[in-house]
Amino acid sequence: MKIEKAIKNDSNDLTELTIRSKSHWNYSKEQIEEWRDDLTVSEIYILEKEVYKLINRNDLIGYYSYFRINDLDVKLENLFIEPEFIRKGFGKMLMNDFLQRIQNAKFERIILDADPNVEKFYEKIGFKVIGKLETSIKNRFLPIMEMKIKPAHNNGYS
């Protein structure tokens, strides 16, 4: 198993993984198609954001992506796993890799918009709901979550 930076040629594979992973939560095919643009990982996206993929042998198992919002905040934008590997520790593996990658930056907070189906996953890691984001589905909201982190530059001491 290895986690490595995605390259622009990974665009289609990451997009298809995202769609399969999102479909795992029993959204209708029509709903997935309505979200297709939002679920697409374009070549430009890979070049502009930080995108890391989890590979087992030559198989793509999952990925995450993030970007700097400002000097103190970072947004975890995506974390998707192939459906057959959900609830087997790979999401946590990707999250740990993400936390390790950002530890030397001076970020104080991670923000994300969670699918309601994975809110508990993020809560177990230490995220807290700070708001909600209305979606295109009537009466459906995404929890906006945050996790405060101690930047490495102060050695974890406040």
N, C-alpha and C positions, 0 to 999 in steps of 0.2 A: 504494500500500500504506500502510496506517496501522494502528497499534495503539492501541486505545482501551479505556476501562473498560467492562466488560459491565454491562448493566442487567437488571433482573429479567425483563423480557420476552424476554431471550435464553435463558432456561432450557431450553426444548425444543430449540432449535437446538444449544446446547452439549451437551446430553445425547445427541442423535442423532449429532453429530460424535464424541463420546467413544466411543460404541458402534461406529461405523464404523471408527474408528482402532484400537480394541482388537481388533476382528474381523480387521483386517489381518494380525495375527500368528498366524492360523490356529487360533484357539480355536474350539471347536465352538459351534454356536448354543445348545445346551443350557447350556454353560458361561457364555456371554455372558448368557443369561437368568438364570442363578443369580447372576450379579454385577450384574444390572440396578440394584438399589438402590444399590450402591456406585458405579456409573457414572452415576447420575442427578445432574445439576446443578440443584438446586432453586432457586426464587426466593429462599428464605431463605438458602441457601448464598451466592448472589451478593451478597446484602445484608450478610452477616456476614464474608465473606472478601474478599481482594483478587483480582479476576478481570479479566483483560485479554484482549481478543480481537484477532486479526489479520484485517483485512478487505482484500480486493482488489476494487476497485470496490464492489459490494454483496455480494460473496461472502465467507462466513466460511471462512477457511483453517485456523485453529487458535486455541488459547488456552492460557493458563496461569493458575494460581491459587496463592496462598500466604497464609500467616498467621504472625503473630508467636507463637512458643512462649513466649519470655521475653525479657528485655532483651538477651540476647546471641545467641539462636538464632532462626532463621526456617525455616519448613518450606515447601518447594516441593511442593505437594500434587498438582498436575496439570500436565501439559504434553502436549497432544494436537494432532495435525495431521491434516487430511484425508488419507486414504491416497494419493491421487494426487500429493500434495505431499511425501510422506515422502522423505527423503534428497535434498532439493533446497535445503537451506539455511534453511528456514523455522523448524525447531526451534532452530537456532543464533540466528536472528534474534529469536525469542521469548526465548530464554535471555539474550541480550545486553540486551534491553529490561528483563527482570526484574532483572539485575545492576545496571543503571543506576538503576532505581527504588529499590533498597534501599541504594545506595551512601552516601546521606547519613544513614542510620540507623547506630546503633552496633553493629550485628550483627557477630559474629565468626565465625559458622558458619551454613551452610545445610545442612539435613538433608532427605533425601527417601527414599522407598521406591520403587525402580525396578522396572518390569516387567523380567524377565530378558532380554527381547529388546532392550531399549534401554540396558542396563548399559554397553556400550562407548561409546555416545553421551555419556553422562555422564562416563565416564572420560576421554575426549578433552578435555572442558571443564575437568577438574581435580578431579572427585569421586573419592573413595576409598571402598571398601567397609569398613564398620565393624561389620557384623553381618548377621543375616538374620532375616526375619520369615516364620513359617510361614503358608501360605495354606490355603484350603479344599480345594485339590487335594492329594491325598496325595503326599508327597515333593517338593512344589514350594515354593520359598522365594523371597521377594523380597529382593534385596540392599538393606540399609539403607546409604545412602551419605551422606557429608558432604564439604563443601568449606569449608576455613577461609578467611576473608576478612579483609582488613585494613580496619577502619572508616575512613571518610573523615575523621573528627574527628582522627585522628593523622597525616593526610596520607600514609598507607601506610607510615610508619616505625614500627618496633617499638621 
